[in-house]
Structures are given as C-alpha cells and as structure tokens.
Amino acid sequence: MVDRSVFTKMSMPCAFLDWDAFVKNVDDIAKKSNGKKIRIATKSIRSVQVLNYILESDECFEGLMCYSPHEADFLAENGFDNLLMGYPTVDVSGLNKIALQIKKGKKIICMVDETEQIGMIEKVAAKNEVVIPLCIDVDMSTSYLGFHFGVRRSPIKNTRDLVPILTHILQSLNVRLEGIMGYEAQIAGVGDDAKNRFIKNKVIQYLKKKSLSEIAKRRKDIVKYIEKDGYQLDFVNGGGTGSLQSTSNEKVVTEVTVGSGFYSPTLFDEYRSFQYEPAIGFALPIIRKPADKIFTCTSGGFIASGAVGQEKLPTPYSPTHCTLLPLEGAGEVQTPVYYSGHENLKIGDAILFRPSKAGEIAERFSELYVVSKNKIIDRFTTYRGDRGCFL
C-alpha cells in the first residue's frame, strides 16, 4: 500500500499507480486466462504506457477494446493494432479515420447491432475503397419474472434477431463479419459480496448462477447458427473482469475482455470469486480545518458514472478512520473529510483516495505517478496528458 509520505513534496492533487499492486494484478489475470486470449478494455486504463506494459507482459494479452473511433485512431497512431470497437458508432468523421487506418494496414473492427449502422459503415468503406471488418454485439442480459438482469445493449437476443443483420453483412462488398461479442454485465460488472447487504448478495448470487447456463447456451447457439454453412468466425469475445473465470470456460469463446481488474477500484472489492490488489488512487492536500476532526482537501469530486449511489463516490483510505461527510460527499473544488484517528494531521498533508471505477479517473489527471516500494519510479501520461479526449 502506498504511503502518504510519498506525496509530501509533490504538487497535489495528483493521481498515482501502485506499481507493485498493478504488476501483481497483471500476473494474476494472466494466470486465469484458461488458455484464452485476453483483450484489454482501454476505457478502464486510458494510458498508452500502461497498455503497452500489459500487452508485453504475457502472450495471453492480445488486442484492445476501444470505446471511441477517435480513440482507435489515436491508438493506431501510437503503434497499436487489433483494435475492436466495443460500441457501435454513427460518427462519420470517426469512421473515416478508421477507414484510413485500415488502408494503412491496421486492423480495426467496428461493432454493430443494427442494419442502419452497417449502411453508414458501408458508405464510408466504399468511399475509401476498403473493406471494414465488423463484430456483432449480442445481448447477454437475462430476464426472470419480468425483472431485467443485465444492461441495455444490443437488440439481438437470439438467432431470429440475427437474421436481418447477418444477411445484410454477408451480401455486402465493403464490410465483412469478423466476430461476435457478448458482454454478460450482470456477471462481470455486478458485485455479489457487499458489506452489510446479506439479502441483496444472496439474490445477486442466485441470479448470477441462474444466468450462467443461459448465457453459455445463447452464445453457443449464435456461433453455431453463423457457422452452420461453413462460415468461420475469427473470434468470439465475451466477459469482463468479474466473469473471467466463467466466460473463459465456454468452449466457443476465444477471448475475454478485461479492464478494471488491472487497477481494481473500490467497486471490485465486492466479488466473492476473486480479489485483486487496489492499484489506482489519488492524493489530495489538506488545505484547512474548519472544525475539530474535519479536514478539508482540495478537489476530489471524481464521481463514477452509472446509476447514482454512495458506492460511486471516491473512498478516503489513508490515513485510516477517514470518511466523507454524508451531506457534502466529494466536491468539485473541495472535499471535507471526517477523521476519527489519532494521527496529528496538518495543513499540507496528503489524504489518499481510491476511485469507485477504474479508467475514468484518468480523465481528471494528465499523468500517473508510478510508485514502487514507496518511491516514485516513473510518470506515465494518461490520454489527457497526451491531449486525447474522446468521450
């Protein structure tokens, strides 16, 4: 765990990467690959140097999953290849950048789940005289007694839904089908071991267990349908950090996407099946003491995306016995912290925080201080530090 003394003479606020914890996470994830390739989710990393380290650390890591066509272009310019767009895009400017990178020899695969999306991609591909590879996004959510368990992504839920889009792709001259993806968010992205939530945990554990067999069957049926007449998919992508073990056990899956596990933010403390090391954090300086046991820090309002809840707030963890004030939370320009410990905190001291989600924190800082054995050994730029802002 990084010590606060590291930041005594640093300019704060600042973000940091606990290198020893990070390297351990990379190694642990590689060991769980189960013979499958692991594609790195860039939105959970957002640093060229970090991405390079992961890709070079083990042969199981292959390819990136991007979240923006402009990001894909940026990464291609920085030497990366085998880029899968994780989401559909209707950004013609971005699609043109992708087409130009493909013309240069880069492999960039666009995600689709509607024929209208394909039509736009076809026009761009024809204009640039290239063939753009595609991946079909298949819905992996499940429903029990009217309760939707999962996220609202693709409208393609079965082989019947697949027919129009598959027919369109196979009849086109400017696009080709490369693979399919199915993200089981209800397994990969939902914690099932939260503190003081016994009943909720049991419900989620039950729904996860019930979903697993349905997810595996759906993915197998989709692959079988596509390949029934001899068509061969290049890859079948699935999963996330929280489902690495279960998804990699599916025979039809060739690769699993992992992102948040490398940094292990607070939302990934609540899983029964695995535990990675907290590796990402930020330091805020104490600037005033408005009352006894209350210390106010500069900035700190780095709230994670998604449904609003206390779990999306950053968590102060060093010194121990720090908590946010329930009526103020974490603020844009200041964050008050209640401290019940016995250390003599002073103006200018650092308080260390962990973010709720992984890569989003990189949008607020231009660099990550790389800390090993309580010494700063390097500085890695984030996308922001490289003048990259994509969403």
N, C-alpha and C positions, 0 to 999 in steps of 0.2 A: 504494500500500500504506500502511495506517495506521501511523503511528509510535508507539512505546511511550510517548514523552514526553507524548502527549495525555492519558494517564491518571495523570500524576504526582500531581495534587491531587484525583483522583476517588476516590469510595468504591468499592472493589473487593471481591469480584468484580463485574464488570459486563459486559453484552453490548453489542455495537456493530454498526452498519450502515455500511459504507464506501459513502457516497452516490455518489461518482463511479463506482465499480465497478458499483454497483447500477443506476444510470441507464444506463450503457453496456450492461449485460445486457438491460435492458428494451428498449432500442433495437434491439439485435442480434436479439432474439427476434421483435420486430415485423417486422423485415426478412425473417425466414424464414417468415412466416405463409403465403406462397404463395397469397394471396387468400382463405384460410380464416379463420374466426373462431378466436380463442384463448380458451379458458375457463381461468380461474385456479384451480389446486388450492390451496384455503385451508390445508390441513394443512401445506403447505410454506412458508407465510407467517405466519399467526397474528398479524396486526396490522391493525387497521382502517385506520390511516393509510397503511400500505404498500399495502394492497389498493386504496384509493381512488386513490393515485398511479398505479398500473399501469393501472387502468381508464380514467383520464382522459388517459393519455399518448398513446394511439393508438386509432383506431376499430376496429382488429382485435381488441382485447381486449373481450370481451363475456361476461358471466355468470361465476358462480363454481361450483366443485365443492366441496361440503361433505363432512364426514366424520361429522357427528352431527346428529340432528334438533334438538337443543337449540342447537347452534351455528347452524343455519339460522334458527331463531327469533331468536337474538341478532343475527345479521347483518341480518335483515329489520327488526328494531327499530332498527338503525343505518343504515337507508336503502338497503340493498342489495336487488336484485331479480334475477330469473332465476337461481335457486339450484337446482342439480342435486345431489341426494344421491348421493354416489359409491358408497355401500354400502347394502345392504338394512338395515332396522331392524325390530325387533319391540317397540320401546319405545312402548307405548300413550300414555304421558304426552307423549312427544316428538311422536308422530303427531298428537295433539290440538292441540299448539302449531302444527304445520304447517297443520292444517285451519283454525285460527283466522286464521292469516296469509293463507291463500288467501281466506278470507271477507272479509278487508280489502282484497283486490285484488292480493296478492303472487303471484308465480309461483314455486312451489316444486315440484320434480319428484322423486318418490320412485323409488328403484331397486328392481327386483325380479328374481328368477330362479327363484322357486318359487310355486306356486299358493297355498300356505299364507300366504305373506307378503301376497298380494293380498287374501285373505279378511280379514285383520286390518285392512288399509287400508280396505277396503270398509265395514266396520262403523264405523270412525271417521268416514269420509266421510259415511255415511248419517246418523249421529248429529248431525253438524254441518251437514248439508244442503248439502254442497259436492261437487264433482267433483274428485278428486285426480289430477293427471297422473302418468303412470308412464314409466319408462325401463327397457327390458330389458337386463340385463347378459349379454353373450355372451362365452363363453370364447375366448381368443385364444392359449392355450398350444398347443404342438406336441409331438409325441412321435416319437422316432426310435430304433428298435431297443430299445424298452422304456424309453428314457430320457425323462423328462418335462421339457421345456424351457419354463419359464414358471412362473406362480404358480397356486395352487389357489383359484380364484374361483368362477365360475358353472358349474353343471352343464349349461348349454345350449351344445352344441358344434356343432350343425348344425340344418338346418331341421326334421328329425324331432323333435328335442328341443324345438323351439319351439312345436309344435302345441298341446299342452295349455295352456300359459300364454297363448298368443296367443288361443286360443278363449275362455278364461276372461275375459280383458280385454275382448274385443270384445262379449261378451254382458252385461257389467256396466253398470249405470246410474250407478254412483258413482265409477268410475275410467275414464280414457281413456289410450290409448297415445300418447305424445308423441315418443319417440325410442328409439334403441338406443345402447349403449355397448360398446366392446370395447377392453380395455386390454392391449396387447401388451407385458407387463412384461419379457419376455426380450429385447426390442429397446430399450425405453425405460429400463429400470432396471438393466441389466447392463453394466458396463464391459468394453471389449474391448482395452484398451491399458495394462494394468497393468505396472508396472516389474518386471523380473526374472521374468516369467511368460510366456515366449515361447510355449511349447506350449499352455498354457491359453488365451492370447489367440487363437491360431490356431484352436483348437477352437470357441471362442465366436464368432469371426468367421464361421466356416463355418456354424455352426448359425443364426446371425442371417440370413445370406444365404439359407439354405435355407428359413427361416421366412417371409420377407417375401412371397413369392408365394402361399404357403398362406394367410397372414393376409388378404391382399387379396382372394383368391378367396372365403374364408369370409364376410367382411364383405359382399361384393357379392352373394353367394348369399342371405344372410339378408335384406338390403334388398329384393332382387328378389322374394323369396317373400312378404314382408309387403305389398309394394306391387302385387302381381300383379293384384289385383281392384280397383284404383283407390284403395286407402288411401294417404294421403300422410303420411310421417313429417315431423315438424317439424325434427328434427335427427338427425345421425349423428355420434356422438362417438368419438374414438379417441386412442390415443397418449399420449405424455408427453414430458418434456424430451428424453430420449435418442432419440426416434423422430419428432421434429417434422418433419424433412425427408421421411422415407419416408411417414409417415402422411398428411401434407398433400398428397402426390402422388396419393393414391387419389381417384378421381372421386366415389365415393359419400359420402366423408367431408365433412361440412360444418363441423366444428370439431375442434380438437385441444386437449387439456388440457395445460397446462404449469404447473409449480410450482417445482421445485428449481432450475431454471436461473436464476431471478432472484437467488437467494442464492449458488448454486454452491458447495456444501460439498465436502469432500475426496473423497467417493465419485464426484463428477462430474469429477474430474481424469483419469479413466481411459477416456476415449472418443476414438476416432480421428476421428470425423466432425465434432466441434465442440469448442470450448473457451471457456467463459465466465470472467468475472473473479471471483475469490474476493471475496465482498461481506459475509459474515456472520462474526462472530468474538466471542470473549470475552477479557477481561483478568483475570488472577489475580495477586494480590500475593505477592511473596516474603516469607515470614514467618520462615524460619530456614534455616540452612546446616549440616546435620548432618555433612557430610564434604566434603572437597575436591572441587570441581566438581559437587556436588549441592546443589540449591536447592529447598526445599520451599515450595509455594504453598498458599494456602487454597482448599479445594473443588476442583472440576474434574472430578468423576466423571460427566460428562454422556455416557453411553454410548448410542449409537444403537440402535434396535430392529432386529429381524431375526435371522437366523442369527448365532450368536456367532462372532466372529473379530477379529483385530487391527485390521482395517480399520474396525471400529465405534468405535474409540477416538478421542477428540479428538487433534489434532496440534499440538504447540507449534511455532510458526514464527518468532517474533521474541522475542529475538534468534535469528539463525540458529545452527545447530550445537546445538540443543536436542533431546533425545529423552526419551521416557518410560522408566522403569525396567521391564524385562520382567517382573519378579516382583511389581511393585506396580501398574503401569498408572496409571489416573486414579482418584482416590479420592473418596468422598463428602464428607469434610471436609478432606482434604489430598492434594496431588499432588506427589511429588518428581520433579524434572527433572534429568537429567544434562546439563551444559553444557561443551562442549569448545572453546568460543570464547575470545577474549582480552579481551572487554569486562569491566570491573570491575563486576559485578552486586552490588547492595547490598540489604539488608533494606528492604522497602517498594517496590522496583522492580516494574514490571509485566512479566509474560511473557504474550504473546499466543498464543491458540489458535484453530484452526479446528475446528468440529464436523464429524462424519462425514456427518450428514444435515441437512436444511435447517430445517424449522419446529419440530422437537422442542426445540431449544434455547430457544425462546420460552416453553416451559412452566416453565423454571427462572428466568426473569427477568421483572420487571414492566415493564421498559422497554428500549428500544434507544437508545443514544446514537448520533445521526446525525452522522457525521464526514465533512467535506469539506475537502480540502487541509490535513489535519492540524489542523482546528479543529472543535470540537463546535458544530454549527449548529442542532440541534434534539433533541428527545427524543420518540420515538414509543412509545406504550404497546403492550404485547402483549395478547393475550387475557387473560393472567394479571393484567396491570395494570388491565384493565377488569373484573376479577372474573369472568372467563369461564373455566370449567374443564369440558371436555366429555368427554374420554376420558382 
